[in-house]
Amino acid sequence: MTIVTMTDSKMKILPYTFLILLILFSGCATSYKYEVHLIEGGGYHHLITTETADEALDFMAEHEDSHGAMKVIKVE
């Protein structure tokens, strides 16, 4: 019967490996928001911010008659 144990050198490397992986993957959690703007006036009039593009497109479909032409801008 053989018992496998970690040596001291591997015990010292393990926390650093975890820290490096944490730093590398922390940038991957980018979430986007979607803003609906009026096209008239250069697109500076912000109407609403949504979590998904579908919500923004639904808003545009519902309010196009009263607000006119709109555009969706994807922001971080």
C-alpha positions in Angstrom: 0.0 0.0 0.0 1.4 3.4 -1.1 0.3 6.6 0.5 0.9 9.7 -1.7 1.4 13.0 0.1 2.2 16.5 -1.2 5.8 17.6 -0.7 6.7 21.0 0.8 7.5 22.5 -2.6 4.1 21.6 -4.0 2.4 23.0 -0.9 4.1 26.4 -1.5 3.2 26.5 -5.2 -0.5 25.6 -4.8 -1.7 29.0 -3.3 0.2 30.9 -6.0 -1.4 28.8 -8.7 -4.8 29.5 -7.3 -4.1 33.3 -7.1 -2.9 33.4 -10.7 -6.0 31.6 -12.0 -8.2 33.9 -9.9 -6.6 37.0 -11.5 -6.8 35.6 -15.0 -10.5 34.6 -14.9 -11.7 37.7 -13.0 -11.7 39.7 -16.2 -14.0 37.2 -17.9 -17.0 38.2 -15.9 -17.9 41.2 -18.0 -21.6 42.0 -18.1 -23.2 44.3 -20.6 -26.1 46.6 -20.2 -28.2 48.1 -23.1 -29.2 51.7 -23.3 -32.0 53.0 -25.6 -31.4 56.5 -27.0 -33.5 58.7 -29.3 -31.8 59.1 -32.7 -33.1 62.7 -33.0 -30.7 65.2 -31.4 -27.6 63.2 -32.1 -28.5 60.2 -29.9 -27.7 61.9 -26.7 -31.2 61.6 -25.1 -31.0 58.4 -23.0 -34.4 56.8 -22.3 -33.8 53.5 -20.4 -31.1 51.0 -19.4 -31.9 47.3 -19.6 -30.1 44.1 -18.7 -30.7 42.3 -22.1 -30.9 43.3 -25.7 -34.3 41.7 -25.9 -35.7 44.0 -23.2 -34.3 47.0 -25.1 -35.8 45.9 -28.4 -39.2 45.3 -26.6 -39.1 48.8 -25.2 -38.4 50.2 -28.7 -41.2 48.3 -30.2 -43.7 49.5 -27.6 -42.7 53.2 -27.6 -41.7 53.8 -31.3 -45.0 55.5 -32.1 -44.8 58.0 -29.3 -41.0 58.6 -29.2 -39.9 58.2 -32.8 -36.8 56.5 -34.0 -34.5 55.0 -31.3 -31.3 53.0 -31.2 -29.7 50.5 -28.8 -26.2 51.1 -27.4 -24.3 48.2 -25.7 -22.3 49.4 -22.7 -20.2 47.7 -20.1 
